[in-house]
Amino acid sequence: MTKNSGRPDVTGSSTTDGDEPLDPAAMYALLQNQQRSVETQMGAFVPYITLAWGLTWLLGFGSLWLIDGLQPHFSLPIAVAIPIFIATILISGGFSAWLGIRSGRGMRGNSASAFTGTVYGITWSIGATALAVLGGALRSQGMTIELANFYYPSAYVLFAGIMYIVAAAIWHAVPSLIAGCWLVVIAVAAPFFGYPNHYLFLALAGGLSFLALSAFGAVQQRRVRASTNGADRG
């Protein structure tokens, strides 16, 4: 008697001892369940990242606004506000990178997707550095500190918005597209509020938007997880 070794039969279906081949509907359901599991693992960190950046915008741009925004009642010294702004960005950036690395553990990717992710990540650093150098060049050519107060925040917010839109195009992420378009809008609108109210506008319009995206992402992840668990029980 020949023993079944679990190799595919002539129909292409995989069988094991005493098991019946999966019918097409069951195979499709299995593939769908695996896809939901991947989406859950890859997207579970997104609400935490948007939460971190929402707090960064509120605290960072809020601290810049407090330099002159509430005078003479209250103000933050520049020596305090600037470090707060830089620290919040560095902490959120590091936290986002750490979560991104954790999300990919245990998952295999192809060289094309790895190249795309690497180039996209490096582009953030290249773009941020280029904007800083451009700002320094403009300052050397006579750009006043008053104009620099508008250039730097709007330039970086505009760049972030464009990068979010690019991410949406690459990974087909609608929330990223919405966030990117909104960031572009507030970047070009901020200077119209004048100094220092443009910092307050960026803090509220950007920070609250990221917090809303975090809440939306958490709800979506809960739905995906519930759907996956339901499929597993089925």
Secondary structure, DSSP 4 states (H G I P E B T S, - for coil): -PPP-S-B-TTS-B--TTPPPPPHHHHHHHHHHHHHHHHHHHHTTHHHHHHHHHHHHHHHHHHHHTTTTTTTT----HHHHHHHHHHHHHHHHHHHHHHHHHHTTT----HHHHHHHHHHHHHHHHHHHHHHHHHHHHHHTT--HHHHHHHHHHHHHHHHHHHHHHHHHHHT-HHHHHHHHHHHHHHHHGGGG-TTHHHHHHHHHHHHHHHHHHHHHHHHHHHHHHHHHHHHH-
